[in-house]
Amino acid sequence: MLTFAHLADTHIGSWRDEKMRQLSVAAFTKAVDICVQENVDFVLISGDFFDTSIPPIDKIKSAVIQLKRLKEKNILVYMISGSHDHSPSGKTMLDVLEEAGLFVNVVKGTIVDNKLRLAFTIDQKTGTRITGMLGKRGTLEKSFYEQLDREFLEQEIKGKQGHHIFMFHSALNEFKPENNQAQESMPVSLLPRGFNYYAGGHVHMVFHRDETANGYGIITYPGPTFPCDFKEIEELKRGGMYIVTFDGTSTRAVWKQIEVVPVESITISCNHQSAEATEEELRKKIAACEHAGTIRNCIITIRIAGTLRAGKLSDIRFNDIIEHLYHTGAFFVMKNTSAVTSPEFEEIKRKPEQTVEQIQESAINEHLGQIPIEGLGKEEEKELTKKLLGIFSAEKNEGETTADFEKRMVEQTDAVCKEFFDV
């Protein structure tokens, strides 16, 4: 009997707040606990091990401690890199960990007759043959798949005994979640056929499909080991992983949840309500949670959406509410009000063929003058808006720390404000 664990998207070091950032480490630690308890033969990690290519030292140390735990138990880790693991120049901390013998990168191959011919890594304990493809930002790895010598791989495993695994870090057209159809993806036909198990990553959803009838084996996405943003916290609540067994003829994958802190989500529609009534409804829902005991030591998410009938979002006393939740013992509180509008704002609808720049230009033009800015005419307001959008859309430079990045943002914003205002 072969038993292995399949993890993906551990994103160690994700989240800006240190308290939440620690949970990505705690979730990986718990995943390793499960691997040891289940006495797995080996572990697969399908990309995005770290949240950035050069993660903080303390997060590297935490990851190394857990990888060493597995190594000391003689549980080998096989990994592919994901879109978050590489810097634009291709640098990745994974190279250091691999050099230290903490995992095996299974993405190995050569170019033969202009085709990418992948090699297999054979697990010495079980004889399992493993190979796979890395993931890159914007599904740029699709070009690698188009070069992939699938026929070679299919012939290499055809008729051979044992278990064959293909690891990948890409979204597939046929299996994208309904609420994320815009995500860049590729057809499943780009994957080689005939493998028993396809260990997916990149798509943050729990997915399991037996595609044997179509020439593939079981295709899975375990989802992240810990949710990586507000929406995932709301929808997934927790992370997870697969424990997979192969008895010589059939493969069985069982999803195991990884919960490090419980989540309580509060959602309110403020349509046709005043700001005052919305706050009252929010306080009532919080009181109900307190009564049910789902505040203390929990992550609390608050989402408000809709169009207020009267009043402004700023009329809702969020600071008081959040302070109360922490006083009651909440582990962490976060709110999302990005979908709240007031009557003076109108929905913007755009044609699908418009570019981002055209949509931005139209949106700015339509909203000019909605909020009077003393001393600025419409053209100046337009120029100011464009400059600020340019600043806020910038990304961290390679090697730049978060503190330096924030300092650069503040300095550039100050410079623009001084240009337009007497400050």
Disulfide bonds with the S-S distance in Angstrom:
none
